[in-house]
């Protein structure tokens, strides 16, 4: 009898299998985890901030700070003096509206509301309301770049909206280490990137708007007030004149002017990341290894099937052995 191991049919089969699977093996083995840069905060100066301001949106224009505050019966739009922290101008939203993200476009301030599905449009100088946009779903964060508005709704998606009518242009799924990054909150647009607060995180995430991937993280734990009497980190404003950022949080008594300092590791690894980041968001290397093992297992199973001719139940025809016996799974109020 001619051994099946030397049959041309088997040889052809294995060659076909190798050609078929090689693209998958190649893509998995060659896949490299996205390099993510890590930063810490360097404080330049600290200024007083109204500790009754439930900060939801923050931006700077011509050296002036504009702030959106939230909570029902308390929501406002404010102009704040960056030198003293004094509130220079303020208007209140309707008592049944919860103020959210804030953006500037074409001489107007646009302020989101949480569940009212209305974005108010105000004149930058007078705070006179000049119109509004409507949208579906919740409003959380808002920023504006040269092309569009970028909006968050507490999910892992960023919605790209038209400057003209706030219609949806695109939706970007945001991922960190290969997993969705949920609870995206206050936003700051800078060129092709978005700097995002994430609800209940002490980090700021730098997102490539083209790909939706997180390309950098900023550890802001060091800027929290001591003792912490307020709420979570929320509020990112970029000052293009000084090329610095201003950061604060909900009910914080202070606001900081800061820059970023790179975190340098000897092996450029992320092993020093907090455990909740690694465990909660997943590990891309583990997923790639699992996929590779599954494909290898399938390859060997198929090869074994071909080698035995008629399947695993027909061993006697080629091996002269007995057949084996049959084998007898709070969201609540916005803090």
C-alpha positions as CSV (number, residue, x, y, z in Angstrom):
1,X,0.0,0.0,0.0
2,X,1.2,3.5,-0.9
3,X,1.5,5.7,2.2
4,X,-0.8,8.7,2.2
5,X,2.0,10.8,3.5
6,X,3.7,10.6,0.0
7,X,0.6,11.1,-2.1
8,X,0.5,13.9,-4.6
9,X,-3.0,14.7,-3.6
10,X,-1.9,15.4,0.0
11,X,1.1,17.5,-1.2
12,X,-1.2,19.6,-3.4
13,X,-3.7,20.0,-0.5
14,X,-1.0,21.3,1.9
15,X,0.4,23.7,-0.7
16,X,-3.1,25.1,-1.3
17,X,-3.6,25.4,2.5
18,X,-0.3,27.2,2.9
19,X,-1.2,29.7,0.2
20,X,-4.7,30.2,1.7
21,X,-3.6,30.8,5.2
22,X,-0.3,32.6,4.7
23,X,-2.0,36.1,4.4
24,X,-3.7,35.5,7.7
25,X,-0.5,34.3,9.4
26,X,1.5,37.1,7.9
27,X,-0.9,39.8,9.1
28,X,-1.1,38.5,12.6
29,X,2.6,37.9,13.1
30,X,3.6,41.2,11.6
31,X,0.9,43.2,13.4
32,X,2.5,45.7,15.7
33,X,0.7,47.3,18.7
34,X,0.1,51.1,18.1
35,X,2.8,53.1,19.8
36,X,1.1,55.3,22.4
37,X,3.0,58.3,23.9
38,X,2.6,59.0,27.7
39,X,2.8,62.3,29.3
40,X,2.6,63.9,32.7
41,X,1.4,67.4,33.6
42,X,3.8,70.3,34.4
43,X,2.0,73.1,36.2
44,X,2.9,76.7,35.1
45,X,0.5,78.6,37.3
46,X,-2.7,78.0,39.3
47,X,-5.6,80.5,39.4
48,X,-8.8,80.6,41.6
49,X,-11.9,79.0,40.1
50,X,-15.5,79.2,41.2
51,X,-16.0,76.0,43.3
52,X,-19.8,76.2,42.6
53,X,-19.1,75.8,38.8
54,X,-20.0,72.3,37.6
55,X,-17.6,72.6,34.7
56,X,-18.9,70.9,31.5
57,X,-17.2,72.8,28.7
58,X,-14.1,75.1,28.5
59,X,-12.3,77.1,25.8
60,X,-10.0,80.1,25.5
61,X,-10.2,82.8,22.8
62,X,-8.0,85.9,22.7
63,X,-6.9,85.4,26.3
64,X,-10.4,85.0,27.6
65,X,-11.8,81.9,29.3
66,X,-15.4,80.8,28.4
67,X,-17.0,78.1,30.5
68,X,-20.2,76.0,30.3
69,X,-21.5,74.8,33.6
70,X,-24.1,72.1,34.3
71,X,-26.8,70.7,36.6
72,X,-30.5,71.5,36.5
73,X,-31.5,74.9,37.8
74,X,-27.8,75.9,37.9
75,X,-26.5,75.7,34.3
76,X,-24.7,78.8,32.9
77,X,-22.5,80.2,30.2
78,X,-19.7,82.3,31.6
79,X,-16.8,84.6,30.7
80,X,-14.0,84.3,33.2
81,X,-10.9,86.5,33.8
82,X,-7.9,84.2,33.4
83,X,-5.7,86.3,35.7
84,X,-8.1,86.5,38.7
85,X,-10.6,83.7,38.1
86,X,-13.4,86.2,38.4
87,X,-16.6,85.6,36.5
88,X,-17.0,88.7,34.2
89,X,-20.2,87.8,32.5
90,X,-22.8,85.0,33.0
91,X,-26.2,84.0,31.7
92,X,-28.4,81.2,33.0
93,X,-30.0,78.4,30.9
94,X,-33.6,77.4,31.4
95,X,-34.0,75.5,34.7
96,X,-35.0,72.3,32.9
97,X,-31.7,72.4,30.8
98,X,-28.4,70.8,31.9
99,X,-25.5,72.6,30.3
100,X,-22.8,70.6,28.6
101,X,-19.9,71.0,26.1
102,X,-18.9,74.3,24.6
103,X,-17.3,75.3,21.2
104,X,-16.5,78.4,19.3
105,X,-17.1,78.9,15.6
106,X,-17.3,82.0,13.4
107,X,-17.7,84.5,16.2
108,X,-20.4,82.4,18.0
109,X,-20.4,80.2,21.1
110,X,-22.3,76.9,20.8
111,X,-23.4,75.2,24.0
112,X,-24.7,71.7,24.3
113,X,-27.4,70.5,26.6
114,X,-27.4,67.0,28.2
115,X,-30.8,65.6,27.4
116,X,-32.8,68.5,25.9
117,X,-31.3,67.8,22.4
118,X,-30.7,71.5,21.8
119,X,-27.4,73.4,21.2
120,X,-27.7,77.1,22.0
121,X,-25.9,79.6,19.7
122,X,-24.7,82.8,21.4
123,X,-22.9,86.0,20.1
124,X,-19.4,85.8,21.5
125,X,-19.3,89.5,22.7
126,X,-22.8,90.0,24.1
127,X,-23.9,86.4,25.0
128,X,-27.2,87.2,23.1
129,X,-28.7,84.0,21.9
130,X,-28.9,84.1,18.1
131,X,-30.3,80.6,17.3
132,X,-30.0,77.0,18.1
133,X,-29.2,73.6,16.6
134,X,-31.2,70.4,17.3
135,X,-29.8,66.9,17.5
136,X,-30.8,63.4,18.7
137,X,-29.5,61.8,21.9
138,X,-27.4,63.1,24.7
139,X,-24.9,65.9,24.5
140,X,-21.6,65.7,26.5
141,X,-18.5,67.3,24.9
142,X,-18.1,69.7,22.0
143,X,-15.2,71.2,20.1
144,X,-14.6,72.8,16.7
145,X,-11.8,72.5,14.2
146,X,-11.3,74.1,10.8
147,X,-13.8,71.7,9.1
148,X,-16.5,70.6,11.5
149,X,-17.7,70.3,15.1
150,X,-16.7,67.2,17.0
151,X,-19.2,66.0,19.6
152,X,-19.3,63.3,22.3
153,X,-22.3,61.6,23.8
154,X,-20.8,59.5,26.6
155,X,-20.2,56.5,24.4
156,X,-17.0,55.5,22.6
157,X,-18.0,57.4,19.5
158,X,-17.2,60.9,18.3
159,X,-19.8,62.5,16.0
160,X,-18.5,64.8,13.3
161,X,-21.1,67.6,12.7
162,X,-21.5,70.3,10.1
163,X,-20.7,73.9,11.0
164,X,-23.6,75.0,9.0
165,X,-26.5,73.0,10.3
166,X,-25.1,70.6,12.9
167,X,-26.0,67.6,10.7
168,X,-24.0,64.4,11.1
169,X,-21.1,64.2,8.7
170,X,-19.4,61.1,10.1
171,X,-19.0,59.0,13.2
172,X,-15.6,58.0,14.5
173,X,-15.2,54.9,16.8
174,X,-12.5,55.7,19.4
175,X,-10.3,52.8,20.6
176,X,-7.5,52.5,23.1
177,X,-5.2,49.5,23.0
178,X,-7.7,47.9,20.6
179,X,-10.8,48.3,22.7
180,X,-13.6,50.9,22.7
181,X,-12.9,53.9,25.0
182,X,-16.3,54.6,26.6
183,X,-17.5,57.7,28.5
184,X,-15.8,60.3,26.2
185,X,-16.7,63.6,27.8
186,X,-15.3,67.2,27.4
187,X,-13.3,67.8,24.2
188,X,-10.7,70.1,22.8
189,X,-9.9,70.1,19.1
190,X,-6.3,70.9,17.9
191,X,-5.7,70.3,14.2
192,X,-6.3,66.6,13.4
193,X,-6.4,65.6,17.1
194,X,-8.9,65.7,19.9
195,X,-7.9,65.9,23.6
196,X,-10.6,64.2,25.6
197,X,-11.6,63.9,29.2
198,X,-13.2,60.5,30.0
199,X,-15.7,60.4,32.8
200,X,-14.2,59.3,36.1
201,X,-10.7,59.0,34.7
202,X,-7.6,61.0,35.9
203,X,-6.1,60.8,32.4
204,X,-6.6,62.9,29.3
205,X,-6.6,60.9,26.0
206,X,-5.2,62.2,22.8
207,X,-7.2,60.9,19.8
208,X,-6.2,60.8,16.2
209,X,-9.4,62.0,14.5
210,X,-8.6,60.3,11.2
211,X,-8.3,56.8,12.7
212,X,-10.1,57.1,16.0
213,X,-7.1,55.6,17.8
214,X,-5.7,56.9,21.0
215,X,-2.1,58.0,20.3
216,X,-1.3,59.6,23.7
217,X,-2.3,59.7,27.3
218,X,-1.7,62.5,29.9
219,X,-1.7,61.6,33.6
220,X,-3.4,64.5,35.3
221,X,-3.7,63.0,38.8
222,X,-1.1,65.4,40.2
223,X,-3.3,68.5,39.6
224,X,-6.3,67.5,41.7
225,X,-7.1,69.9,44.6
226,X,-5.9,68.8,48.0
227,X,-8.1,68.0,49.8
228,X,-10.4,67.0,47.0
229,X,-13.7,68.7,47.8
230,X,-15.0,68.8,44.2
231,X,-15.8,66.3,41.5
232,X,-14.1,64.7,38.5
233,X,-11.5,66.1,36.1
234,X,-13.4,67.9,33.4
235,X,-12.4,70.9,31.3
236,X,-9.6,71.2,28.7
237,X,-8.9,74.6,27.1
238,X,-6.0,75.2,24.7
239,X,-4.4,78.7,24.6
240,X,-2.9,79.1,21.1
241,X,-1.2,82.3,22.0
242,X,1.0,80.7,24.7
243,X,0.7,77.1,23.4
244,X,-0.4,75.9,26.8
245,X,-3.4,74.2,28.2
246,X,-5.8,75.1,31.1
247,X,-7.3,72.3,33.1
248,X,-10.0,72.1,35.8
249,X,-12.7,69.9,37.2
250,X,-16.3,70.0,38.4
251,X,-16.7,72.1,41.5
252,X,-12.9,72.6,41.6
253,X,-11.6,75.8,43.5
254,X,-8.6,76.0,41.1
255,X,-7.7,76.0,37.4
256,X,-4.2,75.2,36.2
257,X,-2.2,76.5,33.3
258,X,-0.1,73.5,32.2
259,X,2.2,71.9,29.6
260,X,2.9,68.2,29.0
261,X,6.1,66.4,29.9
262,X,6.9,63.1,28.1
263,X,7.2,60.0,30.3
264,X,10.4,58.1,29.3
265,X,10.6,54.3,30.1
266,X,13.9,52.4,29.6
267,X,12.1,49.8,27.4
268,X,9.5,52.2,26.1
269,X,6.9,49.8,27.5
270,X,3.5,50.4,29.1
271,X,4.1,48.0,32.0
272,X,3.7,50.8,34.5
273,X,0.2,51.6,33.4
274,X,-2.5,51.4,36.1
275,X,-3.9,47.9,36.4
276,X,-7.4,49.0,35.5
277,X,-6.2,50.3,32.2
278,X,-4.5,47.0,31.2
279,X,-7.3,44.7,32.6
280,X,-10.3,46.9,31.7
281,X,-9.3,47.8,28.1
282,X,-7.7,44.6,27.0
283,X,-4.4,43.6,25.6
284,X,-3.8,43.6,21.9
285,X,-0.9,41.1,22.1
286,X,-3.2,38.5,23.8
287,X,-5.8,38.8,21.1
288,X,-3.2,38.4,18.3
289,X,-1.7,35.3,20.0
290,X,-5.2,33.7,20.5
291,X,-6.0,34.3,16.8
292,X,-2.7,32.7,15.7
293,X,-3.3,29.6,17.9
294,X,-6.8,29.2,16.5
295,X,-5.6,29.3,12.9
296,X,-2.7,26.9,13.6
297,X,-5.2,24.5,15.3
298,X,-7.5,24.6,12.3
299,X,-4.6,23.9,10.0
300,X,-3.5,20.8,11.8
301,X,-7.1,19.6,12.2
302,X,-7.6,19.8,8.5
303,X,-4.3,18.2,7.7
304,X,-5.1,15.3,10.0
305,X,-8.5,14.9,8.3
306,X,-6.9,14.6,4.9
307,X,-4.2,12.2,6.1
308,X,-6.7,9.7,7.4
309,X,-8.6,9.6,4.1
310,X,-12.3,9.5,5.2
311,X,-12.1,11.5,8.4
312,X,-11.3,10.8,12.0
313,X,-13.7,7.8,12.2
314,X,-11.9,5.8,9.5
315,X,-8.5,5.1,11.0
316,X,-8.5,1.3,10.3
317,X,-8.2,1.7,6.5
318,X,-4.7,3.1,6.7
319,X,-3.4,2.4,10.2
320,X,-4.7,-1.1,11.1
321,X,-6.0,-0.1,14.5
322,X,-9.4,-0.3,16.1
323,X,-11.7,2.7,15.8
324,X,-11.7,4.7,19.0
325,X,-14.9,4.6,21.1
326,X,-17.5,7.4,20.5
327,X,-16.8,10.5,22.6
328,X,-19.4,10.3,25.3
329,X,-20.7,28.0,29.0
330,X,-25.0,54.1,37.8
331,X,-25.1,56.4,35.6
332,X,-27.8,58.4,37.4
333,X,-27.1,62.2,37.7
334,X,-24.1,63.4,35.8
335,X,-21.3,63.6,38.4
